[in-house]
Amino acid sequence: MTGVTGLIGKALCQKLKSEGHTIIGLSRSPEKNTKLAVNELLKWDGLSQLPQEYLQGVDAVVHLAGEPVAEGRWTDERKKRIRDSRIISTRNLVEAMRLAANKPAVFVCGSAVGFYGDRADEILDENSAAGTGFLADVCKEWEGEANPARALGIRVVELRTGVVFAKDGGALKKMLPPFKMGVGGPLGDGRQWFPWIHLDDTVGLFDFALNTASFDGVINATAPGIVTNADFTKQLGKVLHRPAFLPVPAFALNLIFGEMAVVLLASQRALPKAALAAGYKFQYPDLVPALENLAH
């Protein structure tokens, strides 16, 4: 598994280890990350060839590595890191699988709802076309690098993850302080759809993808109870018993974040049609119980 030090990676390692799986984690800095729930932690930067011995005896590959998208302005250098950390690492993993004598049975690769771009009120399922813009292009290319693993006889699942809500990291942790101070509010006009998912369901879907042989192709890793940004703001204010009516205008977000503001303002009404059809049961399908679980 790559990306074992990230929010999803850490939680997924704990879940899989508790189920009795043996986990080999790959990290750029294994010496710094000694407290992860892995059996072994090996060094790999994603941009170089994967040592062939790393795949010996491996039944499944989970690829979660990638430069964080929503931290800081998108300079040209940062955009290159966002792209290369996903595209080149995926290409190198697939090439290593091609060369392996005994190939893994399944390759579960991360992606994101950014694939769809900014789509207003359009309902988006896994068959919807890619959108436009930097993130859509990155996601399209990322999935394009994972797909050739199918020709090797490997089952491939790509999870297009929404905004992951967790207690100890991710977007919600950053949002809570202003809301708790009563200065939270909608972003832009608040009409954009906000594809959220609880960390427990994110981990649940990755686990389900690994262990369900009929699961193949793309999955929207988003909660069924999708809301607009304005609705999310209102519900978070209610759960925290705080006012939440101070909007942050789009021009201010563009000034502060530059091009990266698109992450906050894009509308993606992405529904988890494939997950529901395959029989996955969401622990937190609706927003209020998810917020009540995490926000206090």
C-alpha positions as CSV (number, residue, x, y, z in Angstrom):
1,M,0.0,0.0,0.0
2,T,1.2,3.5,-0.9
3,G,0.1,6.6,0.9
4,V,0.1,4.8,4.2
5,T,0.9,8.0,6.1
6,G,-2.1,9.9,4.8
7,L,-5.5,10.3,6.4
8,I,-7.2,7.4,4.5
9,G,-4.0,5.2,4.4
10,K,-3.5,5.2,8.2
11,A,-7.1,4.3,8.9
12,L,-7.2,1.7,6.1
13,C,-4.0,0.0,7.4
14,Q,-5.6,-0.3,10.9
15,K,-8.8,-1.8,9.4
16,L,-7.0,-4.3,7.2
17,K,-4.6,-5.3,10.0
18,S,-7.5,-5.9,12.3
19,E,-8.9,-8.3,9.7
20,G,-5.7,-10.3,9.8
21,H,-4.1,-9.0,6.5
22,T,-0.3,-8.6,6.2
23,I,0.4,-5.0,5.1
24,I,3.6,-3.9,3.4
25,G,3.6,-0.1,3.4
26,L,5.6,2.1,1.0
27,S,6.7,5.5,2.1
28,R,9.2,8.2,1.0
29,S,10.4,8.4,4.6
30,P,9.9,5.0,6.4
31,E,12.3,6.1,9.2
32,K,9.9,8.9,10.2
33,N,6.8,6.8,10.4
34,T,7.4,4.0,12.9
35,K,3.9,3.9,14.4
36,L,1.8,2.8,11.5
37,A,-0.3,-0.3,11.5
38,V,1.8,-2.1,8.9
39,N,3.9,-5.3,9.1
40,E,6.7,-3.8,7.1
41,L,7.5,-0.3,5.8
42,L,9.7,0.0,2.7
43,K,11.2,3.0,1.0
44,W,9.8,4.2,-2.3
45,D,9.4,7.7,-3.7
46,G,6.9,6.8,-6.4
47,L,8.9,8.6,-9.1
48,S,11.5,5.8,-9.5
49,Q,11.1,2.2,-10.6
50,L,9.5,0.0,-8.0
51,P,12.0,-2.7,-6.9
52,Q,10.7,-6.0,-8.2
53,E,11.1,-7.8,-4.9
54,Y,8.5,-5.6,-3.3
55,L,5.7,-7.4,-5.2
56,Q,6.8,-10.9,-4.2
57,G,3.9,-12.8,-2.5
58,V,1.6,-9.7,-2.8
59,D,-2.1,-10.5,-3.4
60,A,-3.4,-6.9,-3.7
61,V,-2.0,-3.4,-4.4
62,V,-3.6,-0.3,-2.9
63,H,-2.4,3.1,-4.3
64,L,-3.2,6.1,-2.2
65,A,-0.1,8.2,-2.6
66,G,-0.3,11.8,-4.0
67,E,0.7,15.3,-3.1
68,P,-2.1,17.1,-1.2
69,V,-4.3,19.1,-3.5
70,A,-5.9,21.5,-1.0
71,E,-2.9,22.8,0.8
72,G,-1.5,26.1,-0.5
73,R,-1.6,27.9,-3.8
74,W,-1.1,26.0,-7.1
75,T,2.2,27.3,-8.3
76,D,3.6,25.6,-11.5
77,E,5.9,23.6,-9.3
78,R,3.1,22.5,-7.0
79,K,0.9,21.5,-9.9
80,K,3.8,19.4,-11.3
81,R,4.1,17.6,-7.9
82,I,0.3,17.0,-7.7
83,R,0.4,15.5,-11.2
84,D,3.6,13.6,-11.1
85,S,3.0,12.1,-7.6
86,R,-0.1,10.4,-9.0
87,I,0.6,9.8,-12.7
88,I,4.2,8.6,-12.6
89,S,3.8,6.5,-9.4
90,T,0.8,4.7,-11.0
91,R,2.7,4.1,-14.2
92,N,5.6,2.7,-12.2
93,L,3.3,0.4,-10.1
94,V,1.6,-1.0,-13.2
95,E,5.0,-1.6,-14.9
96,A,6.2,-3.5,-11.9
97,M,3.0,-5.6,-11.9
98,R,3.6,-6.3,-15.6
99,L,7.1,-7.6,-14.9
100,A,6.1,-9.6,-11.8
101,A,6.1,-13.4,-12.2
102,N,3.1,-13.8,-9.8
103,K,0.8,-10.8,-10.3
104,P,-1.5,-9.4,-7.6
105,A,-5.2,-10.3,-8.1
106,V,-6.5,-6.7,-7.6
107,F,-5.2,-3.2,-7.9
108,V,-7.3,-0.6,-6.0
109,C,-6.2,2.9,-7.1
110,G,-7.3,6.3,-5.7
111,S,-8.9,9.0,-7.8
112,A,-11.2,11.9,-7.0
113,V,-14.5,13.5,-7.8
114,G,-12.4,16.3,-9.3
115,F,-12.6,14.0,-12.4
116,Y,-16.0,15.6,-13.1
117,G,-14.8,19.3,-13.0
118,D,-17.4,21.9,-12.2
119,R,-20.8,20.6,-13.3
120,A,-23.5,22.7,-11.6
121,D,-26.6,20.6,-10.8
122,E,-25.9,17.8,-13.2
123,I,-26.3,14.4,-11.5
124,L,-23.0,12.5,-11.9
125,D,-22.6,8.8,-11.7
126,E,-19.6,6.6,-12.6
127,N,-20.5,6.7,-16.3
128,S,-20.5,10.5,-16.5
129,A,-17.9,12.0,-18.8
130,A,-14.8,13.7,-17.4
131,G,-15.0,17.5,-16.9
132,T,-12.4,20.2,-17.7
133,G,-9.8,21.9,-15.7
134,F,-6.5,21.0,-14.0
135,L,-7.9,18.5,-11.5
136,A,-10.2,16.8,-14.0
137,D,-7.2,16.4,-16.4
138,V,-5.0,14.9,-13.6
139,C,-7.8,12.4,-12.5
140,K,-8.4,11.4,-16.1
141,E,-4.7,10.8,-16.7
142,W,-4.3,9.0,-13.3
143,E,-7.1,6.6,-14.1
144,G,-5.7,6.2,-17.6
145,E,-2.4,5.0,-16.1
146,A,-4.2,2.4,-13.8
147,N,-6.4,0.9,-16.6
148,P,-3.6,-1.0,-18.4
149,A,-3.3,-3.3,-15.4
150,R,-6.6,-5.0,-16.6
151,A,-4.7,-6.3,-19.7
152,L,-2.5,-8.2,-17.2
153,G,-5.5,-10.1,-15.8
154,I,-5.6,-7.9,-12.7
155,R,-9.0,-6.6,-11.4
156,V,-8.8,-2.8,-11.2
157,V,-11.0,-0.5,-9.0
158,E,-10.6,3.3,-9.0
159,L,-12.3,5.1,-6.2
160,R,-13.2,8.7,-7.0
161,T,-13.1,10.1,-3.4
162,G,-15.2,13.1,-2.3
163,V,-14.3,15.4,0.6
164,V,-13.4,13.0,3.5
165,F,-14.7,14.0,6.9
166,A,-12.6,12.7,9.9
167,K,-12.1,13.6,13.5
168,D,-8.3,13.9,13.4
169,G,-7.5,15.4,10.0
170,G,-8.9,16.4,6.6
171,A,-11.3,19.1,5.6
172,L,-13.6,19.0,8.7
173,K,-10.8,19.6,11.2
174,K,-9.8,22.8,9.3
175,M,-13.4,24.0,9.1
176,L,-14.3,23.5,12.8
177,P,-12.4,26.4,14.4
178,P,-14.2,29.2,12.6
179,F,-17.5,27.5,12.9
180,K,-17.0,27.0,16.6
181,M,-16.3,30.7,16.9
182,G,-19.5,31.5,15.1
183,V,-17.8,33.0,12.0
184,G,-18.4,30.1,9.6
185,G,-20.6,30.3,6.5
186,P,-21.1,29.2,2.9
187,L,-18.4,29.5,0.3
188,G,-19.3,31.6,-2.6
189,D,-23.0,31.5,-3.3
190,G,-23.3,28.1,-1.5
191,R,-25.3,26.6,-4.3
192,Q,-22.4,24.2,-5.4
193,W,-22.9,20.5,-4.6
194,F,-20.6,19.3,-1.9
195,P,-19.7,15.6,-2.3
196,W,-18.7,14.5,1.3
197,I,-18.0,11.1,2.8
198,H,-17.2,9.9,6.4
199,L,-13.8,8.4,6.8
200,D,-15.3,5.2,8.1
201,D,-17.2,4.8,4.8
202,T,-14.1,5.8,2.8
203,V,-12.2,3.0,4.5
204,G,-15.2,0.7,4.2
205,L,-15.4,1.2,0.4
206,F,-11.6,0.5,-0.1
207,D,-12.0,-2.6,2.0
208,F,-15.1,-3.6,0.1
209,A,-13.3,-3.0,-3.2
210,L,-10.4,-5.3,-2.2
211,N,-12.6,-8.1,-1.0
212,T,-15.5,-8.1,-3.5
213,A,-14.4,-10.0,-6.6
214,S,-17.4,-8.7,-8.6
215,F,-16.4,-5.0,-7.9
216,D,-14.6,-3.7,-11.0
217,G,-14.1,-0.3,-12.5
218,V,-14.9,3.1,-11.1
219,I,-16.7,3.9,-7.8
220,N,-17.8,7.3,-6.6
221,A,-16.6,7.3,-2.9
222,T,-19.2,9.8,-1.8
223,A,-22.1,9.6,0.6
224,P,-25.6,9.1,-0.9
225,G,-27.0,12.1,1.2
226,I,-25.2,14.7,-0.9
227,V,-26.0,18.4,0.0
228,T,-25.1,21.8,-1.3
229,N,-22.4,23.9,0.4
230,A,-25.1,26.1,1.9
231,D,-26.9,23.1,3.4
232,F,-23.7,21.7,4.8
233,T,-22.9,25.0,6.4
234,K,-26.4,25.3,8.0
235,Q,-26.3,21.7,9.3
236,L,-22.7,22.1,10.8
237,G,-23.8,25.3,12.5
238,K,-26.9,23.5,14.0
239,V,-24.8,20.5,15.2
240,L,-22.3,23.0,16.9
241,H,-25.1,25.3,18.1
242,R,-23.4,28.2,16.4
243,P,-24.6,30.7,13.8
244,A,-23.2,30.0,10.3
245,F,-24.3,32.8,8.0
246,L,-21.2,34.7,7.2
247,P,-20.5,33.9,3.5
248,V,-17.0,33.9,2.1
249,P,-17.4,35.5,-1.4
250,A,-15.9,33.8,-4.4
251,F,-13.6,36.7,-5.2
252,A,-12.1,36.5,-1.7
253,L,-11.4,32.8,-2.1
254,N,-9.8,33.5,-5.5
255,L,-7.7,36.2,-4.0
256,I,-6.6,33.9,-1.1
257,F,-6.1,30.6,-2.9
258,G,-5.7,31.6,-6.5
259,E,-6.5,28.7,-9.0
260,M,-6.9,26.3,-6.0
261,A,-10.1,28.0,-5.1
262,V,-11.8,25.8,-7.7
263,V,-11.6,22.9,-5.1
264,L,-13.8,24.9,-2.8
265,L,-16.2,26.4,-5.4
266,A,-16.7,23.6,-8.0
267,S,-20.0,21.8,-8.0
268,Q,-20.0,18.0,-8.2
269,R,-23.3,16.2,-7.6
270,A,-21.5,12.8,-7.6
271,L,-23.7,9.9,-6.4
272,P,-22.3,6.5,-5.3
273,K,-24.4,4.5,-7.8
274,A,-21.9,1.7,-8.3
275,A,-21.3,1.1,-4.6
276,L,-25.0,0.9,-3.8
277,A,-25.6,-1.4,-6.8
278,A,-22.9,-3.7,-5.5
279,G,-24.5,-3.9,-2.1
280,Y,-22.2,-1.7,0.0
281,K,-24.1,-0.4,3.1
282,F,-23.1,3.1,4.1
283,Q,-22.5,3.6,7.9
284,Y,-23.1,7.3,7.4
285,P,-25.3,7.9,4.4
286,D,-26.7,11.2,5.7
287,L,-24.9,14.4,6.8
288,V,-26.2,15.1,10.3
289,P,-25.4,11.8,11.9
290,A,-21.9,12.0,10.3
291,L,-21.3,15.5,11.7
292,E,-22.7,14.5,15.1
293,N,-20.2,11.6,15.2
294,L,-17.2,13.8,14.3
295,A,-17.8,17.4,15.2
296,H,-17.8,17.2,19.0
